[in-house]
Amino acid sequence: MNQARPSHLPGLDGLRGIAVLLVFAFHERLLVGFGWVGVQLFFVLSGFLITRILVAQSDQPAKPFFINFYGRRALRIFPLYYATLLALTALTLTWQLLRSGTSQTAAQTLEQLPWAWLYAMNFLHVQQGFAHDHVLTHFWSLAVEEQFYLVWPMLIFAIPRKWLVPMLVAVVAAGPVLRAMTWSLAAACSLNPDDAALVLPWCQLDAFAVGGLFAVQPVSNSKRCIPWALLAVAMIGLGTNPSPRWWWIGLDGMPVGLVQLTIGLSALNALCALIVSAVAFEGLGASTLQDRRLVQVGGISYGVYVFHFPIQAATELAAPHMSLLLKLPLDLMLTLAVSAASYRWLEAPALGLKSRLFGSAKAAAVAKTAGASPGQAR
């Protein structure tokens, strides 16, 4: 296993900023049809960073290893997530009272909230007849990440170091097989096949694993491999969804069908891993990704992801005929403002408790040098 890694990984916050802006643009009246790939980039990046942290701490005894990891993760994720759910619950109940119980949207949100509280939105998402909305639908990816956090530390701690790379390779190879099996069996289980093969946790495990693989076994000259991986993604996309809009490289909209959801998603995950590796270890796009404004967006990307969809829906509801030229900057400004406020007054105080409550100075130093930041998780 290659241990020659830099102590700091510049550019990853900027990459995170690009990922969340892609998702923002995808949800903004489908302004960028392939913006959904930002979610895959987040999954790969999370696997890269979390695996890096866990491997560096795996020489600890089991008790401090797990307490420190889960405690620090809880302080990073839960305050914003559950404060948002509390606010949504209160607002939805108030809206129902004001509308005398006639709001279908509010009733739908109330039905879905228990799934969100349990980090199970992805399991609700795959059910036939699931009603997409602009309040909780996007929480499916947060559920996938949380389910990953539950399983991954146990694997990293239990697997002997010499078997870590083979295990990661096996998980990556199993990804398309698991998605194919899920897609094939979903209809018999009264689930939506395309959604099931995309949002169920075992169907995304290889995205995290390929990120982890590139963290512990960096690929030499990742930059040179990126064009070939991009070509593979484009050929798969165009072969299954031909479109005259060639600049979308066949990825206009979420992947559907067996080929796109199996080898297509695997190729995309590999592309994302190559990009993460090239940014982290080879300085790809350093001048852009280390731009102060983009780094700031990456630092608050968790809040941006949580808040952007409801804010976009609220402005759409308030002014349904607003031009996109006006709506886009308004939504972006509101999203960044709310996210920055959330980080300053809610997330940052919780993050300040990490070192005091969970983890030694070593754990904090490992998280810092691994490239983790306050905006690491969405």
C-alpha positions in Angstrom: 0.0 0.0 0.0 1.4 3.3 -1.0 2.0 5.5 2.0 3.7 8.4 0.3 0.9 10.9 0.4 0.9 14.6 1.1 -0.2 15.8 4.5 -2.7 18.2 3.1 -4.9 17.8 0.0 -5.7 21.2 -1.5 -8.4 21.5 -4.0 -10.9 19.1 -2.5 -13.1 21.9 -1.0 -13.2 23.5 -4.4 -14.2 20.2 -6.0 -16.9 19.8 -3.4 -18.1 23.3 -4.3 -18.3 22.3 -8.0 -20.2 19.1 -7.1 -22.9 20.9 -5.1 -23.3 23.6 -7.7 -23.8 20.9 -10.3 -26.7 19.5 -8.2 -28.1 23.0 -7.7 -28.1 23.6 -11.4 -29.7 20.2 -12.1 -32.6 21.1 -9.8 -32.9 24.6 -11.1 -35.5 23.8 -13.9 -33.0 21.2 -15.2 -30.6 24.0 -16.2 -27.8 21.5 -16.4 -29.2 18.1 -17.4 -26.1 16.1 -16.2 -25.9 18.0 -12.9 -27.0 14.9 -11.0 -23.4 13.5 -11.4 -22.5 15.9 -8.6 -24.1 13.3 -6.2 -21.9 10.6 -7.5 -18.9 12.8 -7.1 -19.9 13.4 -3.5 -20.2 9.7 -2.9 -16.8 9.0 -4.3 -15.2 11.9 -2.5 -16.8 10.7 0.8 -15.4 7.3 0.3 -12.0 8.8 -0.5 -11.8 11.0 2.7 -13.5 8.6 5.1 -11.4 5.6 4.1 -8.3 7.8 4.4 -9.3 8.9 7.9 -10.3 5.4 9.1 -7.2 3.7 7.8 -5.0 6.2 9.6 -6.8 5.6 12.9 -7.3 1.8 12.6 -4.4 1.0 14.9 -6.4 2.3 17.8 -8.4 -0.1 20.1 -11.9 -0.8 19.0 -13.7 1.3 21.6 -12.0 4.7 21.0 -11.9 4.0 17.2 -15.7 3.6 17.0 -16.6 6.2 19.6 -14.4 8.8 18.1 -15.5 8.2 14.6 -19.2 8.0 15.2 -19.1 10.9 17.7 -17.4 13.2 15.3 -19.7 12.2 12.5 -22.7 12.8 14.6 -21.6 16.3 15.5 -20.9 17.1 11.8 -24.2 15.7 10.4 -27.0 15.7 13.0 -27.3 19.3 14.1 -28.1 20.7 10.7 -30.1 17.7 9.6 -32.4 17.3 12.5 -32.8 21.1 13.0 -34.0 21.2 9.4 -36.4 18.4 10.0 -37.7 20.1 13.1 -38.3 23.3 11.2 -39.9 21.5 8.3 -42.2 19.7 10.7 -43.3 22.9 12.4 -43.8 24.8 9.1 -45.8 21.9 7.6 -48.1 21.6 10.6 -48.6 25.4 10.6 -49.3 25.4 6.9 -51.9 22.6 7.4 -53.6 24.5 10.2 -53.7 27.7 8.1 -55.1 25.9 5.1 -57.6 23.9 7.2 -55.9 20.6 6.3 -56.5 21.0 2.5 -52.9 21.2 1.4 -51.9 18.1 -0.5 -48.2 19.1 -0.5 -48.2 19.5 3.3 -49.9 16.2 3.9 -47.4 14.5 1.6 -44.5 16.0 3.5 -46.0 14.9 6.8 -46.2 11.3 5.5 -42.6 11.4 4.4 -41.1 13.0 7.4 -40.9 9.8 9.6 -38.7 8.2 6.8 -36.4 11.3 6.8 -36.1 11.2 10.6 -34.9 7.6 10.4 -32.5 8.3 7.5 -34.6 6.0 5.3 -35.7 8.3 2.5 -34.0 6.1 -0.1 -36.1 3.2 0.9 -39.3 5.3 0.6 -38.0 6.7 -2.7 -38.0 3.3 -4.5 -41.6 2.4 -3.7 -44.1 2.4 -6.5 -46.2 5.6 -6.4 -43.6 7.6 -4.5 -44.4 11.3 -4.9 -41.4 13.4 -5.6 -41.4 16.9 -4.1 -39.1 19.8 -3.4 -39.0 19.4 0.3 -37.5 15.9 1.2 -36.9 14.0 -2.0 -33.2 15.0 -2.2 -32.6 13.6 1.3 -32.3 10.1 -0.3 -28.5 10.7 -0.9 -28.0 11.8 2.7 -29.6 8.5 3.8 -27.2 6.6 1.6 -24.2 8.4 3.1 -25.4 7.7 6.6 -25.9 4.1 5.8 -22.4 4.0 4.4 -21.1 5.5 7.7 -22.7 2.7 9.7 -21.1 -0.1 7.7 -17.7 1.2 6.5 -15.8 1.7 9.8 -16.6 -1.9 10.8 -15.2 -3.2 7.5 -12.0 -1.0 7.7 -11.4 -2.0 11.3 -12.1 -5.7 10.8 -10.1 -6.3 7.5 -6.4 -6.9 8.0 -4.4 -4.2 6.3 -2.9 -6.6 3.7 -6.5 -7.5 2.6 -7.8 -4.0 2.4 -7.0 -3.3 -1.3 -8.4 -6.7 -2.4 -11.5 -6.1 -0.4 -12.0 -2.6 -2.0 -11.4 -4.1 -5.5 -14.0 -6.8 -4.7 -16.6 -4.3 -3.6 -16.0 -2.1 -6.7 -16.4 -5.2 -9.0 -19.5 -6.3 -7.2 -21.2 -2.9 -7.7 -22.6 -3.5 -11.2 -23.6 -7.0 -10.3 -25.6 -5.8 -7.3 -27.3 -3.1 -9.3 -28.2 -5.6 -12.0 -29.7 -8.0 -9.5 -31.6 -5.2 -7.8 -32.9 -3.9 -11.1 -34.0 -7.4 -12.2 -35.8 -8.2 -8.9 -37.3 -4.8 -8.1 -40.5 -5.1 -10.1 -41.3 -8.4 -8.4 -40.9 -6.6 -5.0 -43.3 -3.8 -6.2 -40.3 -1.4 -6.4 -39.3 1.0 -9.2 -36.4 -0.8 -10.9 -34.5 2.3 -12.1 -34.8 4.1 -8.7 -34.0 0.9 -6.8 -30.7 0.3 -8.7 -29.7 3.9 -8.0 -30.7 4.8 -4.5 -30.6 1.6 -2.4 -27.4 1.6 -0.3 -25.8 -1.6 -1.6 -26.2 -0.2 -5.2 -24.0 2.8 -4.3 -21.4 0.9 -2.2 -19.0 0.7 -5.0 -19.0 4.5 -5.4 -17.6 4.8 -1.9 -15.3 1.8 -2.4 -13.7 3.2 -5.5 -13.0 6.4 -3.7 -11.5 4.5 -0.8 -9.4 2.4 -3.2 -7.9 5.5 -4.8 -7.2 6.9 -1.3 -5.1 3.9 -0.2 -3.7 2.9 -3.6 -3.3 6.1 -5.6 -3.1 5.7 -9.4 -0.1 7.1 -11.1 -0.8 9.8 -13.7 -4.5 10.0 -12.9 -4.8 13.0 -15.1 -3.8 11.0 -18.2 -6.5 8.5 -17.5 -9.3 11.0 -17.2 -10.0 11.6 -20.9 -10.2 7.8 -21.5 -12.7 7.4 -18.6 -14.7 10.3 -19.9 -14.8 8.8 -23.3 -16.1 5.5 -21.9 -18.8 7.3 -20.0 -19.8 9.2 -23.1 -19.9 6.1 -25.3 -22.1 4.3 -22.8 -24.3 7.3 -22.4 -24.7 8.0 -26.0 -25.1 4.3 -26.9 -28.1 4.0 -24.5 -29.6 7.5 -24.8 -28.6 9.0 -28.2 -29.2 12.7 -28.3 -28.4 15.5 -30.8 -27.3 17.6 -27.8 -23.9 15.9 -27.9 -22.4 18.2 -25.3 -24.5 16.4 -22.6 -22.4 13.3 -23.5 -25.5 11.2 -23.3 -26.0 12.0 -19.6 -28.9 14.3 -19.9 -31.1 13.3 -16.9 -30.8 10.5 -14.4 -29.5 7.2 -15.7 -32.3 4.7 -16.6 -32.1 1.1 -17.9 -29.9 -1.8 -17.1 -26.8 -0.7 -19.1 -26.7 2.8 -17.8 -27.3 1.7 -14.2 -24.7 -1.0 -14.2 -21.5 -0.5 -16.3 -22.5 3.1 -17.0 -22.6 4.1 -13.3 -19.4 2.1 -12.7 -17.6 4.0 -15.4 -18.8 7.3 -14.0 -17.7 6.3 -10.5 -14.2 5.5 -11.9 -14.1 8.9 -13.7 -15.0 10.6 -10.4 -12.3 8.7 -8.6 -9.7 9.6 -11.2 -10.7 13.3 -10.8 -10.5 13.2 -7.0 -7.1 11.5 -7.2 -5.8 13.9 -9.7 -7.0 16.9 -7.7 -5.7 15.5 -4.4 -2.3 14.1 -5.5 -1.5 15.8 -8.8 -2.8 19.3 -8.4 -5.4 19.1 -11.2 -7.2 22.4 -11.7 -5.4 23.9 -8.7 -5.8 27.6 -9.8 -9.6 27.1 -10.1 -10.3 24.7 -7.3 -8.3 26.8 -4.8 -10.2 30.0 -5.7 -11.4 31.5 -2.4 -15.0 31.8 -3.5 -15.3 28.2 -4.7 -13.6 27.0 -1.5 -16.1 28.9 0.6 -19.0 27.2 -1.3 -17.3 23.9 -0.7 -17.0 24.7 3.0 -20.8 25.2 3.3 -21.8 22.5 0.8 -23.7 20.5 3.3 -26.1 23.3 4.0 -26.2 24.2 0.3 -27.4 20.7 -0.5 -29.9 20.6 2.3 -31.5 24.0 1.6 -31.3 24.6 -2.1 -34.2 22.4 -3.2 -36.8 23.9 -0.8 -35.6 27.4 -1.6 -35.9 26.8 -5.3 -39.5 25.4 -4.7 -40.4 28.4 -2.5 -39.4 31.0 -5.2 -41.2 28.9 -7.8 -44.3 28.9 -5.7 -44.1 32.6 -5.0 -43.4 33.6 -8.6 -44.1 30.7 -11.0 -43.5 32.8 -14.1 -40.3 34.4 -13.0 -37.6 34.3 -15.7 -34.8 31.9 -15.1 -32.4 34.8 -15.5 -33.9 36.3 -12.4 -34.7 33.1 -10.5 -31.2 31.6 -10.8 -29.3 34.4 -9.0 -32.0 34.8 -6.5 -32.1 31.2 -5.6 -28.3 31.0 -5.4 -28.0 34.1 -3.3 -30.7 32.9 -0.8 -29.2 29.4 -0.7 -25.7 30.6 0.0 -26.9 33.1 2.6 -29.0 30.5 4.5 -26.2 28.0 4.3 -23.6 30.4 5.6 -25.8 31.4 8.5 -26.4 27.8 9.3 -22.7 27.1 9.3 -21.9 30.1 11.5 -24.6 29.7 14.1 -25.4 26.0 14.1 -22.7 23.8 12.5 -19.6 25.6 13.7 -20.5 25.5 17.4 -21.2 21.8 17.1 -17.9 21.2 15.3 -16.1 23.0 18.1 -17.1 20.2 20.4 -15.4 17.5 18.3 -12.0 17.6 19.9 -13.4 18.1 23.4 -15.9 15.3 23.4 -14.7 12.8 20.8 -11.1 12.0 20.0 -7.6 12.7 20.9 -5.3 15.2 19.4 -4.2 12.4 17.0 -7.8 11.9 15.7 -8.2 15.6 15.1 -4.8 15.8 13.3 -5.6 12.8 11.2 -9.0 14.3 10.1 -7.3 17.5 9.2 -4.4 16.1 7.2 -6.7 13.6 5.5 -8.3 16.6 3.7 -11.5 16.6 5.8 -13.1 19.9 6.3 -16.2 21.3 7.9 -18.0 20.9 4.6 -16.8 17.3 4.1 -20.3 15.7 4.2 -23.2 17.2 2.3 
